[in-house]
Amino acid sequence: MKLMGLVLVALLAILIAACGGDDESSTAASTATLPASADIDRVVPIGGGRGLYLRCTGSGSPTVVMEGGDEDTGESYDFAVPEVSKVARTCVYDRANLGRSDPTPGPRGLKALVGDLERVLEVAAVPKPYVLVGTSGGGYITAGYAYAHPRQVAGMVFIEVPGPFHDPPREIIEATDPEAPENIEKRDYLQVEKDAWAARRRIGDVPVTIVSDKPSAAAIREAQFASEARGMRRNVEIQKGWLVLSPRAKQVVVRTGHAVEEEDPQLVIDTILDVVRAAR
């Protein structure tokens, strides 16, 4: 989920420079020899002495790649993997500093986060094209990947991925600082949001579904900050901004609260499956 509820969501150059060692090349080659339906459940070396935990199961194209919300590991999609993997190759992973993946220092920007996703998919030879699923803050990362590799994207699902936080209060700025102890991902959350939002553009004629919550009046009254309440009131309208990614993009409005996957997991599963079918 997004860090601090609705409030939120090793640089790439260093990562790329560190890639290409003999151990990584041999890993990529050996993985590529595996059949597309072979399960993967291991830490994949991505270069620079680091590895990311990746789990893939099922078969069928396009491959569904699921990106968890802020501070969420791949296990956050355990509710969806069994059903989705019956019809398509399905992959989840733990970002750096989370779960079974290796740590790395911050600040972590959008390029670094997208770079890690690029490397784990490449080294593990995960078959293209992809349906990218992003929950909350994970949606900024899948968006960044789509901008960089539009031809690899067969479809997208955004589950409650708000626009960037405007006028954040001091408490939020401090809590999301990459050096803050509570920021376990070492991510520059506010800048990642701004960068992913500012880079929006058409990625192709592919199915895209944006699931957006319309907060209740009670939820808005309970907002901790005035700027948070303003964002909640305009949440559905703001998320229409993701529609620019494809002429086939559509928005589905729900009243579950921000944690759609917790309140209505079947809706999330059905949405993913619908996009997979449309992508075929």
N, C-alpha and C positions, 0 to 999 in steps of 0.2 A: 504493500500500500504506500501511498505518497507520504513522505516524511512529515510527521506532525499533522496527519489527516489531510484535509484539502489544502492546507497552507503550502505544502510541498509535495516536490519530486526529488609518476611514470608517464609521461606524455607520449603521443603516438610516434613522434619522430624517434624517441629513444627505443620504443618497442620495435619499429621497423628496422632500425639500425642493428638491433640485437638479433633479428631473425635470420634464418638461412644457414644455421649450423648443420653439421652432418647428422647430428642426432635428430633434429627436427625433420630434415629431409627424408631420412629413413623412416621416421614415424609416419609421415604423410604418405610415403610410397606403400608401406605395409598396410595402412588403413584403407588406401584406395583399392587394394586387392580384395577387400571384404565385400560380400554381396550387399546390395542396398538394403536388404531386409535384416541384416545381422544387427543384433542389439549392441549398443555401446553404453557402457556404464563405468566410466573411468575418468581420471584426470588426464587431459590432453595437453602436452607441452606446446606452448605458443611462442616460445623464444624468450630471451632475456632471463633464463633460469626460472621462468614462471610456468604454471599450468592452470587450466581452468577445468573444473569438473563438468562433464557433459554426459547426458543420458538421452539416448535415442532408441525408439522402439517402433514396431509396426512397419508397414510398407505401403507404397502408393504415392504417386505424384499429384500435386506439388507437396513438398515437405513443409510441415507446419513447424515453425520456430517460435517458441513462446518466451517472452521477456517479462520477468517479474517486476513488480512495483518496487518502490524505494525500500531498500534493506531486505527485500524478499529473495530467497533462493529459488531454485527450480522446483522445490517441493511445493511452492505456492500453487502450482498447476496440477498437483496430484489428483484433484477432483476432475480434471478434464482429460488427462493423458490416456486413461484406459479406453474411453469412448472414442476419442479422436484418432487414436492409433489403430483402431479397427478399420479405418478407411484411408489413412494416410500415414506416411512416415512422420513421426512426431518427436521433436527434440526440445529439451529444456537444459539450462545450464546455470551454474552459480557464477555471478560476476566476481571480479577480484575483491578480496577482503571479506567475502561472504562464504558460508558453508564450507565445502571441501576444496574451494579454490585457494590459490596462493595469495598472500598479501602483496600489496604494492603501495608505494607512497603517493600522496596527493600533491597538488590538487589534480583531480581527475575531471577533465573536460569532455565535451561531446566527442571530439576526435579520438581521444583515448578509449572511451567506452565503445564507440563503434569499431575502432581498431581491434579491440579484444574480440568482439563478436565476429569480425571478418576472419581473424586468425583461427579461432576455434572451429569455425565452419570449414575453412580451407584445409587445415591440417587433418581434421577428421574426415575429410572428403564427403561432407554431407551433401547429398544430391540436390541440385537446383532444378526448377525454380522454387521460391519460398512463398508461403503465406506467413506473413509476419504478424504476430499477436503481441500487443503491448498493453499491459495493465498499468494505469496511473503513470508514475514516473518512468516506467519501462517504455511507454509509448514514445518518449522523446528519442530513445535510443533506436527503436525500430524505424522511426521517421528518418533519423540520421543515416541509417543503413540504406533505406530506400532512396534517399537523395543521391547517395554515392554509387548505388548499384541498381538503378531502375530496371535494367533488363533482367535482373535476377528475381524480381518481385512479381509474383502471380496474383497477389491479393494482400489485403491488410485488414486487421481488426484492431480498433482502439477501444479499450475499456476504460471509460472515465479518465481521459487524458486532458486536463484543463489547459487553458492558455497560461502564459507566464505570469508569475506573481508581480503585480505592480505595487509600488510604494510599500515594500515589506517593512514591518516594524523592526526596531532594533533587536528585539528578542529573536526574531526569525533570522535576521542577518547573522547574528552571533551563533545560533544553533546550527546553521547550515555552512558555516565557515569550514573549509576542508580540514583545518587544523583543530576544530572543536572536538573534544573527546567523544561526544555523542554522535558525531558524524563518522560512523564505522566504515562507510564506503569511501571516505575521503573524497567525495564527489563535490564539485562546485555546483550545487543544485540550482541555484538561481540563474547562473550563467548558462548552464545546460538547457534550461527551459527557454531562455531568451534566444539562444543560438538555434535550437531546433524549430522554434516558432518563426523566427525571422527568415529561415531558409526554405519555408514552405513553397512548393511549386508542383506542377503536374509531373507525376512520375510515369504515367502511362494510362492506357484504357483498361484498367483492371478493377475488379470488385473491391470496394473499401467500405467497411461498416464502422460507424462511430457510435458507440453506446454512451449516452450522456445522461447523467442524473439531473432531475429537476428537484432541487431541495425543497423540503416543506418549510412553511413559515416558522414552525417551531425550531427546526434545525438552524435556520438563518439567525433566529433570535439567540441561539446558544453559541454562535460564533464567538471566538475569543477576541478577535480583532475586527475593527470596523472595515478595514480593507478586505479581510476574509469574507465578511458578510456581503460586501459589494460584489465580489467575485462569484459568490454562491448565487446571488440573484440573477446574474447574467451568465451562469455556467453553460446552459444549453445554447444560448446565442453565441457565446464566445467559441464554443467547440465546433460551431459550423465552419470555423476557419480551416479545419482539416479537410473539408470537402473539396478544396482546391486540388488535392492530390490526384483526383481522377474524375472524369465525367460520369463514372459509374458509382461514385461515392454516395452514400446515404447515411442519414442519422436516425438512430433509434433512441427515443426518449423514455427513460425509466424513472421510477420513484423509489429506488432501493436505498438511497444514500450512496456515498462515494464507493463503498466496498461492494460493488455489484457482484463480484465473484463469490462473496460470502453470503450475501442475501438471496441471490438467485443464480446459483451455479449452473443450473440447466439452461438458463437463457444464454449464458456465456458459451456453453458447449454448443448449443444450437446455432448460435451466431457464427462460431468458427466453422462448423460443418457446412453451413449455408455458403460461406465465402469459398470454402474448398470446392464445393460443387460448382459454384459459379465460375471459379478459376479454370475448371476443366472444360 
